[in-house]
C-alpha cells in the first residue's frame, strides 16, 4: 500500500483558519515535522488544500 510523507514547511500563523485546521487534522503540529499518511483520495484532497504550507513525498 502506498504512503505519503507530508512535512510542514511553512507556519500556519496568518493562514486561513480552515487551512490551519486542515494542517492539524493531517497530524502536523510543528514546523519541519513529518507524518506518514495513507495515499487515498481524502488525504490527497487535504494536502491539495494546504499545498502552499506542506511538502509531499512518496513513501
N, CA, C and O atoms as a Tripos MOL2 file, in Angstrom:
@<TRIPOS>MOLECULE
protein
  236   235    59     0     0
PROTEIN
NO_CHARGES

@<TRIPOS>ATOM
      1 N           0.8420   -1.1910    0.0000 N.3       1 UNK1
      2 CA          0.0000    0.0000    0.0000 C.3       1 UNK1
      3 C           0.8830    1.2490    0.0000 C.2       1 UNK1
      4 O           1.8810    1.3150    0.7170 O.2       1 UNK1
      5 N           0.5130    2.2140   -0.7920 N.am      2 UNK2
      6 CA          1.3130    3.4270   -0.9360 C.3       2 UNK2
      7 C           1.0680    4.3820    0.2340 C.2       2 UNK2
      8 O          -0.0210    4.4340    0.8060 O.2       2 UNK2
      9 N           2.1000    5.1200    0.5620 N.am      3 UNK3
     10 CA          2.0170    6.1240    1.6210 C.3       3 UNK3
     11 C           2.5640    7.4460    1.1190 C.2       3 UNK3
     12 O           3.3260    7.4960    0.1540 O.2       3 UNK3
     13 N           2.1610    8.5170    1.7920 N.am      4 UNK4
     14 CA          2.6850    9.8490    1.5140 C.3       4 UNK4
     15 C           3.4020   10.3510    2.7510 C.2       4 UNK4
     16 O           2.9190   10.1840    3.8710 O.2       4 UNK4
     17 N           4.5610   10.9690    2.5440 N.am      5 UNK5
     18 CA          5.3040   11.5950    3.6340 C.3       5 UNK5
     19 C           5.0500   13.0960    3.5140 C.2       5 UNK5
     20 O           5.4820   13.7260    2.5490 O.2       5 UNK5
     21 N           4.3510   13.6660    4.4910 N.am      6 UNK6
     22 CA          3.9480   15.0690    4.4600 C.3       6 UNK6
     23 C           4.7130   15.8250    5.5300 C.2       6 UNK6
     24 O           4.7220   15.4230    6.6930 O.2       6 UNK6
     25 N           5.3630   16.9280    5.1360 N.am      7 UNK7
     26 CA          6.1660   17.7380    6.0450 C.3       7 UNK7
     27 C           5.6490   19.1710    6.0430 C.2       7 UNK7
     28 O           5.4230   19.7530    4.9820 O.2       7 UNK7
     29 N           5.4630   19.7380    7.2310 N.am      8 UNK8
     30 CA          5.0460   21.1320    7.3570 C.3       8 UNK8
     31 C           6.2720   22.0170    7.1720 C.2       8 UNK8
     32 O           7.1990   21.9730    7.9810 O.2       8 UNK8
     33 N           6.2820   22.8300    6.1000 N.am      9 UNK9
     34 CA          7.4550   23.6530    5.8110 C.3       9 UNK9
     35 C           7.1990   25.1460    6.0050 C.2       9 UNK9
     36 O           8.1350   25.9440    5.9680 O.2       9 UNK9
     37 N           5.9390   25.5260    6.2120 N.am     10 UNK10
     38 CA          5.6150   26.9360    6.4010 C.3      10 UNK10
     39 C           4.6420   27.0620    7.5620 C.2      10 UNK10
     40 O           3.7540   26.2250    7.7260 O.2      10 UNK10
     41 N           4.8050   28.0990    8.3610 N.am     11 UNK11
     42 CA          3.9840   28.2980    9.5420 C.3      11 UNK11
     43 C           2.5240   28.5580    9.1780 C.2      11 UNK11
     44 O           2.2170   29.1010    8.1170 O.2      11 UNK11
     45 N           1.6360   28.1580   10.0830 N.am     12 UNK12
     46 CA          0.2050   28.4080    9.8680 C.3      12 UNK12
     47 C          -0.2270   29.7430   10.4650 C.2      12 UNK12
     48 O          -1.4040   30.0960   10.4030 O.2      12 UNK12
     49 N           0.7170   30.4890   11.0450 N.am     13 UNK13
     50 CA          0.3930   31.8130   11.5690 C.3      13 UNK13
     51 C          -0.0160   32.6910   10.3850 C.2      13 UNK13
     52 O           0.7260   32.8060    9.4100 O.2      13 UNK13
     53 N          -1.1630   33.2910   10.4680 N.am     14 UNK14
     54 CA         -1.6540   34.1390    9.3940 C.3      14 UNK14
     55 C          -2.3890   33.3800    8.3110 C.2      14 UNK14
     56 O          -2.8910   33.9860    7.3640 O.2      14 UNK14
     57 N          -2.4610   32.0620    8.4330 N.am     15 UNK15
     58 CA         -3.1670   31.2610    7.4330 C.3      15 UNK15
     59 C          -4.6730   31.3320    7.6840 C.2      15 UNK15
     60 O          -5.1190   31.6920    8.7740 O.2      15 UNK15
     61 N          -5.4320   30.9890    6.6740 N.am     16 UNK16
     62 CA         -6.8800   30.9210    6.7920 C.3      16 UNK16
     63 C          -7.2170   29.8870    7.8690 C.2      16 UNK16
     64 O          -6.6040   28.8190    7.8890 O.2      16 UNK16
     65 N          -8.1620   30.1640    8.7570 N.am     17 UNK17
     66 CA         -8.4820   29.2130    9.8290 C.3      17 UNK17
     67 C          -8.8240   27.8060    9.3270 C.2      17 UNK17
     68 O          -8.4900   26.8210    9.9850 O.2      17 UNK17
     69 N          -9.4720   27.7040    8.1940 N.am     18 UNK18
     70 CA         -9.7980   26.3900    7.6320 C.3      18 UNK18
     71 C          -8.5280   25.6250    7.2750 C.2      18 UNK18
     72 O          -8.4620   24.4110    7.4710 O.2      18 UNK18
     73 N          -7.5280   26.3160    6.7590 N.am     19 UNK19
     74 CA         -6.2630   25.6780    6.4140 C.3      19 UNK19
     75 C          -5.5170   25.2700    7.6720 C.2      19 UNK19
     76 O          -4.8720   24.2220    7.7030 O.2      19 UNK19
     77 N          -5.6030   26.0910    8.7050 N.am     20 UNK20
     78 CA         -4.9570   25.7780    9.9790 C.3      20 UNK20
     79 C          -5.5280   24.4800   10.5520 C.2      20 UNK20
     80 O          -4.7840   23.6320   11.0430 O.2      20 UNK20
     81 N          -6.8430   24.3320   10.4860 N.am     21 UNK21
     82 CA         -7.4940   23.1130   10.9850 C.3      21 UNK21
     83 C          -7.1350   21.9070   10.1260 C.2      21 UNK21
     84 O          -6.9900   20.8000   10.6440 O.2      21 UNK21
     85 N          -6.9900   22.1090    8.8240 N.am     22 UNK22
     86 CA         -6.6290   21.0170    7.9260 C.3      22 UNK22
     87 C          -5.2200   20.5090    8.2380 C.2      22 UNK22
     88 O          -4.9890   19.3010    8.2680 O.2      22 UNK22
     89 N          -4.2870   21.4180    8.4670 N.am     23 UNK23
     90 CA         -2.9140   21.0330    8.8100 C.3      23 UNK23
     91 C          -2.9160   20.2320   10.1030 C.2      23 UNK23
     92 O          -2.2200   19.2220   10.2070 O.2      23 UNK23
     93 N          -3.6900   20.6700   11.0890 N.am     24 UNK24
     94 CA         -3.7600   19.9500   12.3590 C.3      24 UNK24
     95 C          -4.4020   18.5760   12.1770 C.2      24 UNK24
     96 O          -3.9960   17.6090   12.8210 O.2      24 UNK24
     97 N          -5.3990   18.4890   11.3050 N.am     25 UNK25
     98 CA         -6.0680   17.2140   11.0380 C.3      25 UNK25
     99 C          -5.1180   16.2320   10.3400 C.2      25 UNK25
    100 O          -5.2700   15.0190   10.4810 O.2      25 UNK25
    101 N          -4.1580   16.7420    9.6050 N.am     26 UNK26
    102 CA         -3.1520   15.8880    8.9790 C.3      26 UNK26
    103 C          -2.1640   15.3480   10.0140 C.2      26 UNK26
    104 O          -1.3950   14.4320    9.7220 O.2      26 UNK26
    105 N          -2.1870   15.9110   11.2130 N.am     27 UNK27
    106 CA         -1.2980   15.4380   12.2700 C.3      27 UNK27
    107 C          -0.0310   16.2570   12.3990 C.2      27 UNK27
    108 O           0.9170   15.8360   13.0600 O.2      27 UNK27
    109 N          -0.0040   17.4230   11.7750 N.am     28 UNK28
    110 CA          1.1830   18.2800   11.8120 C.3      28 UNK28
    111 C           0.9850   19.3850   12.8340 C.2      28 UNK28
    112 O           0.0060   20.1280   12.7750 O.2      28 UNK28
    113 N           1.9240   19.4900   13.7770 N.am     29 UNK29
    114 CA          1.7980   20.4880   14.8290 C.3      29 UNK29
    115 C           2.9320   21.5150   14.8040 C.2      29 UNK29
    116 O           2.7150   22.6840   15.1250 O.2      29 UNK29
    117 N           4.1380   21.0870   14.4260 N.am     30 UNK30
    118 CA          5.2870   21.9760   14.4420 C.3      30 UNK30
    119 C           5.9620   22.0070   13.0810 C.2      30 UNK30
    120 O           5.8160   21.0830   12.2810 O.2      30 UNK30
    121 N           6.6970   23.0720   12.8270 N.am     31 UNK31
    122 CA          7.4400   23.2010   11.5790 C.3      31 UNK31
    123 C           8.4540   22.0740   11.4290 C.2      31 UNK31
    124 O           9.0370   21.6110   12.4090 O.2      31 UNK31
    125 N           8.6540   21.6460   10.2080 N.am     32 UNK32
    126 CA          9.6230   20.6140    9.8380 C.3      32 UNK32
    127 C           9.3250   19.2430   10.4300 C.2      32 UNK32
    128 O          10.1940   18.3710   10.4270 O.2      32 UNK32
    129 N           8.1240   19.0380   10.9330 N.am     33 UNK33
    130 CA          7.7310   17.7160   11.4110 C.3      33 UNK33
    131 C           7.0860   16.9660   10.2540 C.2      33 UNK33
    132 O           6.4170   17.5590    9.4080 O.2      33 UNK33
    133 N           7.2940   15.6620   10.2290 N.am     34 UNK34
    134 CA          6.8250   14.8240    9.1320 C.3      34 UNK34
    135 C           5.9010   13.7350    9.6540 C.2      34 UNK34
    136 O           6.1390   13.1580   10.7160 O.2      34 UNK34
    137 N           4.8410   13.4600    8.8950 N.am     35 UNK35
    138 CA          3.9450   12.3440    9.1970 C.3      35 UNK35
    139 C           3.8090   11.4930    7.9470 C.2      35 UNK35
    140 O           3.9100   11.9910    6.8260 O.2      35 UNK35
    141 N           3.5810   10.2070    8.1520 N.am     36 UNK36
    142 CA          3.3530    9.2880    7.0390 C.3      36 UNK36
    143 C           1.8770    8.9470    7.0420 C.2      36 UNK36
    144 O           1.3470    8.4310    8.0260 O.2      36 UNK36
    145 N           1.2160    9.2420    5.9250 N.am     37 UNK37
    146 CA         -0.2260    9.0400    5.8040 C.3      37 UNK37
    147 C          -0.5250    8.1280    4.6240 C.2      37 UNK37
    148 O           0.2630    8.0590    3.6810 O.2      37 UNK37
    149 N          -1.6570    7.4230    4.6650 N.am     38 UNK38
    150 CA         -2.0250    6.5750    3.5340 C.3      38 UNK38
    151 C          -2.3490    7.4250    2.3060 C.2      38 UNK38
    152 O          -2.8950    8.5230    2.4180 O.2      38 UNK38
    153 N          -2.0070    6.9040    1.1490 N.am     39 UNK39
    154 CA         -2.2550    7.6180   -0.1110 C.3      39 UNK39
    155 C          -3.6670    7.2730   -0.5920 C.2      39 UNK39
    156 O          -3.8700    6.3010   -1.3180 O.2      39 UNK39
    157 N          -4.6380    8.0930   -0.1700 N.am     40 UNK40
    158 CA         -6.0130    7.9040   -0.6230 C.3      40 UNK40
    159 C          -6.6050    9.2540   -1.0270 C.2      40 UNK40
    160 O          -5.9480   10.2870   -0.9010 O.2      40 UNK40
    161 N          -7.8200    9.2410   -1.5020 N.am     41 UNK41
    162 CA         -8.4450   10.4580   -2.0090 C.3      41 UNK41
    163 C          -8.6220   11.5130   -0.9130 C.2      41 UNK41
    164 O          -8.4440   12.7040   -1.1680 O.2      41 UNK41
    165 N          -8.9690   11.0880    0.2930 N.am     42 UNK42
    166 CA         -9.1770   12.0330    1.3900 C.3      42 UNK42
    167 C          -7.8760   12.7570    1.7450 C.2      42 UNK42
    168 O          -7.8560   13.9780    1.8980 O.2      42 UNK42
    169 N          -6.8090   11.9990    1.8720 N.am     43 UNK43
    170 CA         -5.5130   12.5910    2.2110 C.3      43 UNK43
    171 C          -5.0410   13.5050    1.0920 C.2      43 UNK43
    172 O          -4.5580   14.6070    1.3520 O.2      43 UNK43
    173 N          -5.1770   13.0580   -0.1480 N.am     44 UNK44
    174 CA         -4.7640   13.8880   -1.2890 C.3      44 UNK44
    175 C          -5.5320   15.2030   -1.3230 C.2      44 UNK44
    176 O          -4.9550   16.2470   -1.6270 O.2      44 UNK44
    177 N          -6.8190   15.1660   -1.0160 N.am     45 UNK45
    178 CA         -7.6310   16.3810   -1.0080 C.3      45 UNK45
    179 C          -7.1900   17.3510    0.0670 C.2      45 UNK45
    180 O          -7.1300   18.5590   -0.1650 O.2      45 UNK45
    181 N          -6.8790   16.8280    1.2470 N.am     46 UNK46
    182 CA         -6.4090   17.6890    2.3460 C.3      46 UNK46
    183 C          -5.0650   18.3180    2.0010 C.2      46 UNK46
    184 O          -4.8430   19.5020    2.2530 O.2      46 UNK46
    185 N          -4.1750   17.5230    1.4250 N.am     47 UNK47
    186 CA         -2.8560   18.0320    1.0440 C.3      47 UNK47
    187 C          -2.9990   19.0890   -0.0570 C.2      47 UNK47
    188 O          -2.2940   20.0980   -0.0450 O.2      47 UNK47
    189 N          -3.8950   18.8610   -0.9890 N.am     48 UNK48
    190 CA         -4.1160   19.8140   -2.0800 C.3      48 UNK48
    191 C          -4.5810   21.1640   -1.5370 C.2      48 UNK48
    192 O          -4.2020   22.2080   -2.0660 O.2      48 UNK48
    193 N          -5.3970   21.1490   -0.4900 N.am     49 UNK49
    194 CA         -5.9220   22.3740    0.0950 C.3      49 UNK49
    195 C          -4.8240   23.2240    0.7450 C.2      49 UNK49
    196 O          -4.8970   24.4530    0.7320 O.2      49 UNK49
    197 N          -3.8170   22.5680    1.3070 N.am     50 UNK50
    198 CA         -2.7510   23.2970    2.0090 C.3      50 UNK50
    199 C          -1.3970   23.0860    1.3270 C.2      50 UNK50
    200 O          -0.3630   23.0800    1.9950 O.2      50 UNK50
    201 N          -1.3970   22.9160    0.0260 N.am     51 UNK51
    202 CA         -0.1610   22.6110   -0.7140 C.3      51 UNK51
    203 C           0.8950   23.7030   -0.5870 C.2      51 UNK51
    204 O           2.0800   23.4350   -0.7840 O.2      51 UNK51
    205 N           0.4860   24.9370   -0.2580 N.am     52 UNK52
    206 CA          1.4500   26.0230   -0.0930 C.3      52 UNK52
    207 C           2.1490   25.9900    1.2620 C.2      52 UNK52
    208 O           3.0980   26.7400    1.4880 O.2      52 UNK52
    209 N           1.6820   25.1230    2.1670 N.am     53 UNK53
    210 CA          2.2620   25.0280    3.5030 C.3      53 UNK53
    211 C           3.0480   23.7490    3.7350 C.2      53 UNK53
    212 O           3.8070   23.6600    4.7010 O.2      53 UNK53
    213 N           2.8830   22.7590    2.8700 N.am     54 UNK54
    214 CA          3.4910   21.4440    3.1000 C.3      54 UNK54
    215 C           4.3300   20.9880    1.9120 C.2      54 UNK54
    216 O           4.2080   21.4980    0.7990 O.2      54 UNK54
    217 N           5.1870   20.0060    2.1910 N.am     55 UNK55
    218 CA          5.9600   19.3320    1.1500 C.3      55 UNK55
    219 C           5.5420   17.8730    1.1900 C.2      55 UNK55
    220 O           5.4410   17.2830    2.2660 O.2      55 UNK55
    221 N           5.2960   17.2830    0.0160 N.am     56 UNK56
    222 CA          4.8000   15.9160   -0.0540 C.3      56 UNK56
    223 C           5.7810   15.0580   -0.8360 C.2      56 UNK56
    224 O           6.2710   15.4610   -1.8920 O.2      56 UNK56
    225 N           6.0660   13.8610   -0.3050 N.am     57 UNK57
    226 CA          6.9290   12.8920   -0.9780 C.3      57 UNK57
    227 C           6.2410   11.5380   -0.9660 C.2      57 UNK57
    228 O           5.4750   11.2320   -0.0520 O.2      57 UNK57
    229 N           6.5130   10.7310   -1.9760 N.am     58 UNK58
    230 CA          6.0260    9.3600   -1.9820 C.3      58 UNK58
    231 C           6.8810    8.5750   -1.0000 C.2      58 UNK58
    232 O           8.1060    8.6940   -0.9960 O.2      58 UNK58
    233 N           6.2230    7.7680   -0.1620 N.am     59 UNK59
    234 CA          6.9850    7.0000    0.8240 C.3      59 UNK59
    235 C           6.8240    5.5110    0.5940 C.2      59 UNK59
    236 O           7.3950    4.7070    1.3310 O.2      59 UNK59
@<TRIPOS>BOND
     1     1     2 1
     2     2     3 1
     3     3     4 2
     4     3     5 am
     5     5     6 1
     6     6     7 1
     7     7     8 2
     8     7     9 am
     9     9    10 1
    10    10    11 1
    11    11    12 2
    12    11    13 am
    13    13    14 1
    14    14    15 1
    15    15    16 2
    16    15    17 am
    17    17    18 1
    18    18    19 1
    19    19    20 2
    20    19    21 am
    21    21    22 1
    22    22    23 1
    23    23    24 2
    24    23    25 am
    25    25    26 1
    26    26    27 1
    27    27    28 2
    28    27    29 am
    29    29    30 1
    30    30    31 1
    31    31    32 2
    32    31    33 am
    33    33    34 1
    34    34    35 1
    35    35    36 2
    36    35    37 am
    37    37    38 1
    38    38    39 1
    39    39    40 2
    40    39    41 am
    41    41    42 1
    42    42    43 1
    43    43    44 2
    44    43    45 am
    45    45    46 1
    46    46    47 1
    47    47    48 2
    48    47    49 am
    49    49    50 1
    50    50    51 1
    51    51    52 2
    52    51    53 am
    53    53    54 1
    54    54    55 1
    55    55    56 2
    56    55    57 am
    57    57    58 1
    58    58    59 1
    59    59    60 2
    60    59    61 am
    61    61    62 1
    62    62    63 1
    63    63    64 2
    64    63    65 am
    65    65    66 1
    66    66    67 1
    67    67    68 2
    68    67    69 am
    69    69    70 1
    70    70    71 1
    71    71    72 2
    72    71    73 am
    73    73    74 1
    74    74    75 1
    75    75    76 2
    76    75    77 am
    77    77    78 1
    78    78    79 1
    79    79    80 2
    80    79    81 am
    81    81    82 1
    82    82    83 1
    83    83    84 2
    84    83    85 am
    85    85    86 1
    86    86    87 1
    87    87    88 2
    88    87    89 am
    89    89    90 1
    90    90    91 1
    91    91    92 2
    92    91    93 am
    93    93    94 1
    94    94    95 1
    95    95    96 2
    96    95    97 am
    97    97    98 1
    98    98    99 1
    99    99   100 2
   100    99   101 am
   101   101   102 1
   102   102   103 1
   103   103   104 2
   104   103   105 am
   105   105   106 1
   106   106   107 1
   107   107   108 2
   108   107   109 am
   109   109   110 1
   110   110   111 1
   111   111   112 2
   112   111   113 am
   113   113   114 1
   114   114   115 1
   115   115   116 2
   116   115   117 am
   117   117   118 1
   118   118   119 1
   119   119   120 2
   120   119   121 am
   121   121   122 1
   122   122   123 1
   123   123   124 2
   124   123   125 am
   125   125   126 1
   126   126   127 1
   127   127   128 2
   128   127   129 am
   129   129   130 1
   130   130   131 1
   131   131   132 2
   132   131   133 am
   133   133   134 1
   134   134   135 1
   135   135   136 2
   136   135   137 am
   137   137   138 1
   138   138   139 1
   139   139   140 2
   140   139   141 am
   141   141   142 1
   142   142   143 1
   143   143   144 2
   144   143   145 am
   145   145   146 1
   146   146   147 1
   147   147   148 2
   148   147   149 am
   149   149   150 1
   150   150   151 1
   151   151   152 2
   152   151   153 am
   153   153   154 1
   154   154   155 1
   155   155   156 2
   156   155   157 am
   157   157   158 1
   158   158   159 1
   159   159   160 2
   160   159   161 am
   161   161   162 1
   162   162   163 1
   163   163   164 2
   164   163   165 am
   165   165   166 1
   166   166   167 1
   167   167   168 2
   168   167   169 am
   169   169   170 1
   170   170   171 1
   171   171   172 2
   172   171   173 am
   173   173   174 1
   174   174   175 1
   175   175   176 2
   176   175   177 am
   177   177   178 1
   178   178   179 1
   179   179   180 2
   180   179   181 am
   181   181   182 1
   182   182   183 1
   183   183   184 2
   184   183   185 am
   185   185   186 1
   186   186   187 1
   187   187   188 2
   188   187   189 am
   189   189   190 1
   190   190   191 1
   191   191   192 2
   192   191   193 am
   193   193   194 1
   194   194   195 1
   195   195   196 2
   196   195   197 am
   197   197   198 1
   198   198   199 1
   199   199   200 2
   200   199   201 am
   201   201   202 1
   202   202   203 1
   203   203   204 2
   204   203   205 am
   205   205   206 1
   206   206   207 1
   207   207   208 2
   208   207   209 am
   209   209   210 1
   210   210   211 1
   211   211   212 2
   212   211   213 am
   213   213   214 1
   214   214   215 1
   215   215   216 2
   216   215   217 am
   217   217   218 1
   218   218   219 1
   219   219   220 2
   220   219   221 am
   221   221   222 1
   222   222   223 1
   223   223   224 2
   224   223   225 am
   225   225   226 1
   226   226   227 1
   227   227   228 2
   228   227   229 am
   229   229   230 1
   230   230   231 1
   231   231   232 2
   232   231   233 am
   233   233   234 1
   234   234   235 1
   235   235   236 2
@<TRIPOS>SUBSTRUCTURE
     1 UNK1         2 RESIDUE 1 A UNK
     2 UNK2         6 RESIDUE 1 A UNK
     3 UNK3        10 RESIDUE 1 A UNK
     4 UNK4        14 RESIDUE 1 A UNK
     5 UNK5        18 RESIDUE 1 A UNK
     6 UNK6        22 RESIDUE 1 A UNK
     7 UNK7        26 RESIDUE 1 A UNK
     8 UNK8        30 RESIDUE 1 A UNK
     9 UNK9        34 RESIDUE 1 A UNK
    10 UNK10       38 RESIDUE 1 A UNK
    11 UNK11       42 RESIDUE 1 A UNK
    12 UNK12       46 RESIDUE 1 A UNK
    13 UNK13       50 RESIDUE 1 A UNK
    14 UNK14       54 RESIDUE 1 A UNK
    15 UNK15       58 RESIDUE 1 A UNK
    16 UNK16       62 RESIDUE 1 A UNK
    17 UNK17       66 RESIDUE 1 A UNK
    18 UNK18       70 RESIDUE 1 A UNK
    19 UNK19       74 RESIDUE 1 A UNK
    20 UNK20       78 RESIDUE 1 A UNK
    21 UNK21       82 RESIDUE 1 A UNK
    22 UNK22       86 RESIDUE 1 A UNK
    23 UNK23       90 RESIDUE 1 A UNK
    24 UNK24       94 RESIDUE 1 A UNK
    25 UNK25       98 RESIDUE 1 A UNK
    26 UNK26      102 RESIDUE 1 A UNK
    27 UNK27      106 RESIDUE 1 A UNK
    28 UNK28      110 RESIDUE 1 A UNK
    29 UNK29      114 RESIDUE 1 A UNK
    30 UNK30      118 RESIDUE 1 A UNK
    31 UNK31      122 RESIDUE 1 A UNK
    32 UNK32      126 RESIDUE 1 A UNK
    33 UNK33      130 RESIDUE 1 A UNK
    34 UNK34      134 RESIDUE 1 A UNK
    35 UNK35      138 RESIDUE 1 A UNK
    36 UNK36      142 RESIDUE 1 A UNK
    37 UNK37      146 RESIDUE 1 A UNK
    38 UNK38      150 RESIDUE 1 A UNK
    39 UNK39      154 RESIDUE 1 A UNK
    40 UNK40      158 RESIDUE 1 A UNK
    41 UNK41      162 RESIDUE 1 A UNK
    42 UNK42      166 RESIDUE 1 A UNK
    43 UNK43      170 RESIDUE 1 A UNK
    44 UNK44      174 RESIDUE 1 A UNK
    45 UNK45      178 RESIDUE 1 A UNK
    46 UNK46      182 RESIDUE 1 A UNK
    47 UNK47      186 RESIDUE 1 A UNK
    48 UNK48      190 RESIDUE 1 A UNK
    49 UNK49      194 RESIDUE 1 A UNK
    50 UNK50      198 RESIDUE 1 A UNK
    51 UNK51      202 RESIDUE 1 A UNK
    52 UNK52      206 RESIDUE 1 A UNK
    53 UNK53      210 RESIDUE 1 A UNK
    54 UNK54      214 RESIDUE 1 A UNK
    55 UNK55      218 RESIDUE 1 A UNK
    56 UNK56      222 RESIDUE 1 A UNK
    57 UNK57      226 RESIDUE 1 A UNK
    58 UNK58      230 RESIDUE 1 A UNK
    59 UNK59      234 RESIDUE 1 A UNK
